[in-house]
Amino acid sequence: MTAYITNLSVLAKTLLLLTISNLFMLTAWYYHLKHLSDKPWYVAAYVSWGIAFFEYTVHIPANRIGHSELTLSQLQIMQVGMSLLMFKIINHRMDKKGVEALLRRLF
């Protein structure tokens, strides 16, 4: 497995690590809403910070690897796009109504 990852292009490594990073971050942001709503806010905060720690252990290498061939603007655009995609997937899994229901209510 390590040899396979080592042979990936810089772009592929960056995308893979950003995907993993976003899964951790979105889990940290939204897990407490569904699974810790009966706990005090500080318990949810500590659990979220614990999850976010792992997000940073993946996000920092993604930026370092990506910056070897991509500009900061390209990295940011990739990160935002990945965040939107991962948000859509996780939101749909956590809330069966999904983003579409929210948009219908807003507009």
C-alpha positions as CSV (number, residue, x, y, z in Angstrom):
1,M,0.0,0.0,0.0
2,T,2.8,2.4,0.9
3,A,4.5,1.8,-2.4
4,Y,1.3,2.5,-4.3
5,I,0.9,5.9,-2.5
6,T,4.5,6.7,-3.1
7,N,4.1,6.2,-6.8
8,L,1.1,8.6,-7.1
9,S,1.5,12.0,-8.7
10,V,1.6,15.1,-6.5
11,L,-1.9,16.1,-7.5
12,A,-3.3,12.6,-6.7
13,K,-1.5,12.5,-3.3
14,T,-2.8,16.0,-2.5
15,L,-6.4,15.1,-3.5
16,L,-6.3,11.9,-1.5
17,L,-5.0,13.6,1.6
18,L,-7.4,16.5,1.3
19,T,-10.3,14.0,0.9
20,I,-9.2,12.3,4.1
21,S,-8.7,15.6,5.8
22,N,-12.2,16.8,4.9
23,L,-13.8,13.6,6.2
24,F,-12.2,14.1,9.6
25,M,-13.0,17.8,9.7
26,L,-16.7,17.5,8.7
27,T,-17.0,14.6,11.2
28,A,-15.5,16.9,13.9
29,W,-17.9,19.6,13.0
30,Y,-21.1,17.6,12.8
31,Y,-20.7,14.4,14.8
32,H,-21.7,16.1,18.0
33,L,-25.0,17.4,16.6
34,K,-26.3,13.9,16.0
35,H,-24.5,11.8,18.6
36,L,-23.6,14.2,21.5
37,S,-26.6,16.4,21.7
38,D,-27.5,15.2,25.2
39,K,-24.0,16.0,26.5
40,P,-22.7,19.3,27.7
41,W,-21.2,21.6,25.1
42,Y,-17.6,21.2,26.4
43,V,-17.8,17.4,25.9
44,A,-18.8,18.0,22.3
45,A,-16.0,20.6,22.0
46,Y,-13.3,18.2,23.3
47,V,-14.5,15.3,21.1
48,S,-14.5,17.6,18.1
49,W,-11.0,18.9,18.9
50,G,-9.8,15.4,19.3
51,I,-11.1,14.5,15.8
52,A,-9.8,17.7,14.3
53,F,-6.3,16.9,15.6
54,F,-6.3,14.0,13.1
55,E,-7.5,16.3,10.4
56,Y,-4.5,18.5,10.8
57,T,-2.1,15.5,10.7
58,V,-3.4,14.9,7.2
59,H,-4.1,18.4,6.0
60,I,-0.6,19.8,6.7
61,P,1.2,17.1,4.6
62,A,-1.4,17.6,1.9
63,N,-0.5,21.3,1.7
64,R,3.2,20.6,1.8
65,I,3.0,18.0,-0.9
66,G,0.7,20.1,-3.1
67,H,2.7,23.2,-2.8
68,S,5.6,21.6,-4.5
69,E,3.7,21.8,-7.8
70,L,0.6,24.0,-7.1
71,T,0.2,27.6,-6.2
72,L,-1.4,28.6,-2.9
73,S,-4.5,29.8,-4.9
74,Q,-4.8,26.4,-6.6
75,L,-4.5,24.6,-3.3
76,Q,-7.2,26.8,-1.7
77,I,-9.5,26.3,-4.6
78,M,-8.9,22.6,-4.4
79,Q,-9.6,22.6,-0.7
80,V,-12.8,24.6,-1.0
81,G,-14.1,22.4,-3.8
82,M,-13.2,19.3,-1.8
83,S,-15.0,20.7,1.3
84,L,-18.2,21.3,-0.7
85,L,-18.1,17.9,-2.2
86,M,-17.5,16.2,1.2
87,F,-20.1,18.3,2.9
88,K,-22.7,17.2,0.4
89,I,-21.8,13.6,0.9
90,I,-21.7,13.7,4.7
91,N,-24.8,15.9,5.0
92,H,-26.7,13.5,2.8
93,R,-25.7,10.6,5.0
94,M,-26.4,12.4,8.3
95,D,-29.6,14.1,7.3
96,K,-31.7,12.2,4.9
97,K,-33.4,15.4,3.8
98,G,-30.1,16.7,2.6
99,V,-29.1,20.1,1.4
100,E,-31.9,20.3,-1.1
101,A,-34.5,20.5,1.7
102,L,-32.6,23.3,3.3
103,L,-32.4,25.2,0.0
104,R,-36.1,24.8,-0.6
105,R,-36.8,26.3,2.8
106,L,-34.4,29.2,2.2
107,F,-35.5,30.0,-1.4
